[in-house]
């Protein structure tokens, strides 16, 4: 249960970084340095979220909420439709 909370927090952090990235990108004069920094943080959070999902999936491969959250995260935030759909169908 504790690892699931950490997983949810990692997804929340990643979503917030994605939102901040797109907000900056929509500015009239986006700060390229800030975008690069956010992009790097996004890459790290997506990777750590993936690692957390793998660990949770090893403990309980049928945790419906975990599969649902991660599948939607991949589809809606990371734009990995095929992998997201595969996880949601599981």
ZAMAR-182374 format. One record per atom (N, C-alpha, C): residue in three letters; chain; x, y, z. Coordinates in steps of 0.001 Angstrom, whole numbers, always signed. Each point is the difference from the previous one (the first is absolute). Last residue first. Layout:
% ZAMAR-182374
Ala, A, X, Y, Z
...
This chain:
% ZAMAR-182374
Unk, A, -5279, -5144, -19961
Unk, A, +414, -1033, +946
Unk, A, -957, -27, +1169
Unk, A, -224, +3383, -3308
Unk, A, -716, -1223, -371
Unk, A, +320, -1153, +948
Unk, A, +2270, +4149, +491
Unk, A, -1416, +163, +349
Unk, A, -797, -1268, -334
Unk, A, +4527, +180, -1281
Unk, A, -112, -94, +1460
Unk, A, -1454, +128, +425
Unk, A, +962, +572, -4540
Unk, A, +322, -1377, +377
Unk, A, -181, -195, +1510
Unk, A, -423, +4346, -1767
Unk, A, -1173, -830, -310
Unk, A, +232, -1440, +407
Unk, A, +3616, +2957, +439
Unk, A, -1072, +379, +918
Unk, A, -1230, -860, -201
Unk, A, +3559, -446, -3037
Unk, A, +337, -599, +1295
Unk, A, -1081, +305, +1039
Unk, A, -578, +1980, -4264
Unk, A, +9, -1463, -118
Unk, A, +291, -686, +1342
Unk, A, +41, +4872, -378
Unk, A, -1318, -610, -129
Unk, A, +40, -1524, +7
Unk, A, +2961, +4071, +1715
Unk, A, +364, -1348, -439
Unk, A, -1293, -815, -65
Unk, A, +752, +4716, +1630
Unk, A, -396, -216, -1395
Unk, A, +539, -1312, -565
Unk, A, +121, +2217, +4558
Unk, A, +1231, -346, -699
Unk, A, -241, -184, -1502
Unk, A, -3754, +1124, +2742
Unk, A, +1082, +917, +366
Unk, A, +1259, -264, -834
Unk, A, -4121, -2617, -512
Unk, A, -395, +1409, +36
Unk, A, +1151, +967, +236
Unk, A, +606, -4923, -232
Unk, A, -802, +465, -1140
Unk, A, -174, +1509, -21
Unk, A, +2305, -2094, +3637
Unk, A, +737, -197, -1251
Unk, A, -770, +563, -1192
Unk, A, -2136, +108, +4162
Unk, A, +1172, +878, +32
Unk, A, +778, -114, -1316
Unk, A, -3533, -2989, +748
Unk, A, -482, +1335, -380
Unk, A, +1134, +1024, -2
Unk, A, +1066, -4330, +1467
Unk, A, -440, -59, -1398
Unk, A, -482, +1356, -496
Unk, A, +1086, -490, +4578
Unk, A, +1198, +23, -839
Unk, A, -365, -39, -1487
Unk, A, -3529, -259, +3183
Unk, A, +717, +1277, +137
Unk, A, +1181, +53, -962
Unk, A, -2404, -4066, +232
Unk, A, -830, +1073, -561
Unk, A, +740, +1341, +21
Unk, A, +1986, -3756, +2079
Unk, A, -26, -169, -1461
Unk, A, -751, +1150, -670
Unk, A, -67, -128, +4687
Unk, A, +1354, +269, -465
Unk, A, +67, -87, -1533
Unk, A, -4007, -1245, +2118
Unk, A, +200, +1451, +93
Unk, A, +1378, +404, -531
Unk, A, -1118, -4679, +258
Unk, A, -796, +726, -990
Unk, A, +302, +1493, +12
Unk, A, +2977, -4274, +1207
Unk, A, -465, +1157, +766
Unk, A, -684, +957, -977
Unk, A, +2306, -4401, -797
Unk, A, -1424, +232, -259
Unk, A, -573, +1148, +820
Unk, A, +4604, -1797, +220
Unk, A, -237, +331, -1407
Unk, A, -1469, +310, -326
Unk, A, +3322, +221, +4390
Unk, A, -1395, -325, -278
Unk, A, -335, +410, -1430
Unk, A, +4525, +20, +1551
Unk, A, -655, -374, +1257
Unk, A, -1442, -448, -232
Unk, A, +2546, +1658, -3641
Unk, A, +581, -1273, +451
Unk, A, -680, -496, +1267
Unk, A, -1149, +4219, -1650
Unk, A, -570, -1037, -854
Unk, A, +561, -1378, +356
Unk, A, +1725, +3887, +2098
Unk, A, -1360, -275, +469
Unk, A, -621, -1151, -776
Unk, A, +4200, +1456, -1429
Unk, A, +109, -607, +1331
Unk, A, -1380, -353, +556
Unk, A, +198, +2327, -4100
Unk, A, +523, -1361, -162
Unk, A, +89, -719, +1348
Unk, A, -1202, +4564, -14
Unk, A, -1080, -842, -527
Unk, A, +468, -1450, -131
Unk, A, +3189, +3213, +1228
Unk, A, -941, -251, +1097
Unk, A, -1140, -907, -460
Unk, A, +3038, +1442, -3271
Unk, A, +645, -941, +925
Unk, A, -923, -357, +1164
Unk, A, -1461, +3309, -3000
Unk, A, +11, -1306, -655
Unk, A, +628, -1058, +904
Unk, A, +172, +4424, +1417
Unk, A, -1377, -488, +87
Unk, A, -105, -1386, -638
Unk, A, +4060, +2262, -394
Unk, A, -176, -480, +1377
Unk, A, -1417, -532, +205
Unk, A, +1001, +1900, -4222
Unk, A, +794, -1214, +229
Unk, A, -205, -545, +1411
Unk, A, -2011, +4087, -1089
Unk, A, -650, -1069, -773
Unk, A, +743, -1319, +216
Unk, A, +1845, +3875, +1902
Unk, A, -1195, -437, +730
Unk, A, -735, -1110, -748
Unk, A, +3879, +1942, -2017
Unk, A, +343, -713, +1236
Unk, A, -1241, -506, +725
Unk, A, -598, +2699, -3822
Unk, A, +600, -1284, -377
Unk, A, +316, -826, +1235
Unk, A, -1476, +4378, +712
Unk, A, -1091, -851, -493
Unk, A, +539, -1384, -355
Unk, A, +3098, +3325, +1177
Unk, A, -738, -477, +1179
Unk, A, -1125, -942, -415
Unk, A, +2365, +2104, -3443
Unk, A, +870, -941, +693
Unk, A, -702, -593, +1226
Unk, A, -2187, +3414, -2323
Unk, A, +53, -1213, -823
Unk, A, +855, -1077, +655
Unk, A, -150, +4297, +1967
Unk, A, -1245, -739, +224
Unk, A, -8, -1310, -785
Unk, A, +3628, +2842, -734
Unk, A, +33, -473, +1383
Unk, A, -1247, -841, +302
Unk, A, +197, +2201, -4126
Unk, A, +971, -1093, +33
Unk, A, +61, -625, +1391
Unk, A, -2674, +3810, -524
Unk, A, -584, -1139, -710
Unk, A, +939, -1200, +7
Unk, A, +1555, +4069, +1770
Unk, A, -1011, -578, +887
Unk, A, -638, -1222, -651
Unk, A, +2993, +2454, -2593
Unk, A, +726, -658, +1091
Unk, A, -975, -686, +960
Unk, A, -1765, +2683, -3480
Unk, A, +544, -1263, -503
Unk, A, +729, -771, +1095
Unk, A, -4115, +3509, +239
Unk, A, +1373, -79, +497
Unk, A, +569, -1382, -354
Unk, A, -4071, +2796, -2705
Unk, A, +354, -1042, +974
Unk, A, +1491, +20, +338
Unk, A, -3601, +3549, -1894
Unk, A, +1454, -185, -88
Unk, A, +436, -1045, +1019
Unk, A, -4596, +548, -509
Unk, A, +406, +704, -1212
Unk, A, +1505, -141, -246
Unk, A, -2517, -3924, +2646
Unk, A, +322, +1411, +213
Unk, A, +442, +631, -1318
Unk, A, -950, -4722, +660
Unk, A, -1055, +839, -567
Unk, A, +235, +1492, +213
Unk, A, +2895, -3351, +1835
Unk, A, +90, -78, -1460
Unk, A, -1034, +895, -675
Unk, A, -43, -524, +4707
Unk, A, +1160, +796, -423
Unk, A, +92, +37, -1525
Unk, A, -3289, -2755, +1845
Unk, A, -322, +1411, +299
Unk, A, +1129, +911, -481
Unk, A, +670, -4631, -264
Unk, A, -895, +488, -1061
Unk, A, -427, +1444, +250
Unk, A, +2735, -2091, +3265
Unk, A, +708, +37, -1273
Unk, A, -880, +608, -1089
Unk, A, -1932, -879, +4199
Unk, A, +883, +1170, +66
Unk, A, +763, +167, -1319
Unk, A, -2650, -3833, +473
Unk, A, -834, +1206, -85
Unk, A, +845, +1264, -9
Unk, A, +2192, -4107, +682
Unk, A, -502, +93, -1374
Unk, A, -837, +1269, -183
Unk, A, +1444, -993, +4332
Unk, A, +1119, +441, -826
Unk, A, -417, +144, -1464
Unk, A, -3142, -1788, +3007
Unk, A, +226, +1426, +276
Unk, A, +1151, +559, -829
Unk, A, -827, -4618, -212
Unk, A, -1092, +732, -647
Unk, A, +190, +1503, +200
Unk, A, +2960, -2841, +2270
Unk, A, +257, -16, -1436
Unk, A, -1065, +789, -766
Unk, A, -564, -628, +4641
Unk, A, +1149, +876, -255
Unk, A, +277, +101, -1497
Unk, A, -3293, -3043, +1386
Unk, A, -453, +1378, +204
Unk, A, +1129, +990, -306
Unk, A, +1046, -4558, -32
Unk, A, -833, +349, -1165
Unk, A, -470, +1442, +116
Unk, A, +2321, -1720, +3638
Unk, A, +919, +128, -1142
Unk, A, -773, +390, -1260
Unk, A, -2462, -984, +3900
Unk, A, +697, +1280, +140
Unk, A, +955, +247, -1170
Unk, A, -2186, -4177, +267
Unk, A, -962, +1060, -312
Unk, A, +661, +1380, +75
Unk, A, +2611, -3673, +1345
Unk, A, -281, -78, -1436
Unk, A, -952, +1123, -424
Unk, A, +794, -611, +4569
Unk, A, +1201, +575, -619
Unk, A, -186, +50, -1519
Unk, A, -3313, -2188, +2375
Unk, A, -81, +1439, +272
Unk, A, +1199, +718, -627
Unk, A, -12, -4659, -171
Unk, A, -1033, +522, -896
Unk, A, -152, +1512, +190
Unk, A, +2825, -2415, +2874
Unk, A, +623, +158, -1307
Unk, A, -1003, +560, -1014
Unk, A, -1578, -1076, +4304
Unk, A, +892, +1152, +73
Unk, A, +665, +273, -1353
Unk, A, -2679, -3853, +500
Unk, A, -827, +1200, +0
Unk, A, +869, +1261, +0
